[in-house]
Amino acid sequence: MDFPSEGELRMTFPSIYFKHNSTEYADMPYPVDSCFIFIQKNIKDIKSYVVWRDSGETEQLSGQRMKKIRAGLSKYTKAQIKVLSMGKEQKISRYTINHNTKHSRLYLLSLNSVFDVYTTKTRKEMKMSTHIQRPRIWCWGCISSGFHFKARKSMKKMKKMREAKSKQ
C-alpha cells in the first residue's frame, strides 16, 4: 500500500490500524509490537484506549478487535486496560471517503478502523465520568443517595491534607 504524500492524512504511531471489515492488521510503517511496547512504557500517561470503526462495519467487529488488542497488550503488561468502542462516531466522514479515488478509499477506510491511545480523555469518556466528580442536581440517583456529598467532602478533606503536606 502506498502511503500518502505531504499534506495528506497519515497513520500515526502508536495507533494500530485494521483492514476494513476485518480483525487483521492493516499495513503500517511500524510493527504492531512496537505499539504495545510504547503503551506498556507510557501506561501512566495514557488516559484513553479507544477503538474506532467505519460506519460500514458492525459493533460486533469492534468487539472482536478489542479482544485482539487486549490479547496483544496482555503479552506486555498485566494492567487491566479498559478499551472503549467509539460506536458510530468516525474519524473520517463517509463523505470524504466516498469522494476519493478507489485507491485512496481503501487507505481512508483503514484510517477509520483503528485502535488509538490518548493522553486526554475522549468526549465519550468525559460523559461517562462519575457523578462524584461532577454531581448533577437533575440526576435522581445523585439526589436520592446523597453519596456524592459524602464523597466530595472526603475529596476536599484529602485535598486540604495534601496542600498542608506540600507547605511543610
Rosetta blueprint (number, residue, H / E / L):
1 M L
2 D L
3 F L
4 P L
5 S L
6 E L
7 G L
8 E L
9 L L
10 R L
11 M L
12 T L
13 F L
14 P L
15 S L
16 I E
17 Y E
18 F E
19 K L
20 H L
21 N L
22 S L
23 T L
24 E L
25 Y E
26 A L
27 D L
28 M L
29 P L
30 Y L
31 P L
32 V H
33 D H
34 S H
35 C H
36 F H
37 I H
38 F H
39 I H
40 Q H
41 K H
42 N L
43 I L
44 K L
45 D L
46 I L
47 K L
48 S E
49 Y E
50 V E
51 V E
52 W E
53 R L
54 D L
55 S L
56 G L
57 E L
58 T L
59 E H
60 Q H
61 L H
62 S H
63 G H
64 Q H
65 R H
66 M H
67 K H
68 K H
69 I H
70 R H
71 A H
72 G H
73 L H
74 S H
75 K L
76 Y L
77 T L
78 K L
79 A L
80 Q L
81 I L
82 K L
83 V L
84 L E
85 S E
86 M L
87 G L
88 K L
89 E L
90 Q L
91 K L
92 I L
93 S L
94 R H
95 Y H
96 T H
97 I H
98 N H
99 H L
100 N L
101 T L
102 K H
103 H H
104 S H
105 R H
106 L H
107 Y H
108 L H
109 L H
110 S H
111 L H
112 N H
113 S L
114 V E
115 F E
116 D E
117 V E
118 Y E
119 T L
120 T L
121 K L
122 T L
123 R H
124 K H
125 E H
126 M H
127 K H
128 M L
129 S L
130 T L
131 H L
132 I L
133 Q L
134 R L
135 P L
136 R L
137 I L
138 W L
139 C L
140 W H
141 G H
142 C H
143 I H
144 S H
145 S H
146 G L
147 F H
148 H H
149 F H
150 K H
151 A H
152 R H
153 K H
154 S H
155 M H
156 K H
157 K H
158 M H
159 K H
160 K H
161 M H
162 R H
163 E H
164 A H
165 K H
166 S H
167 K H
168 Q L
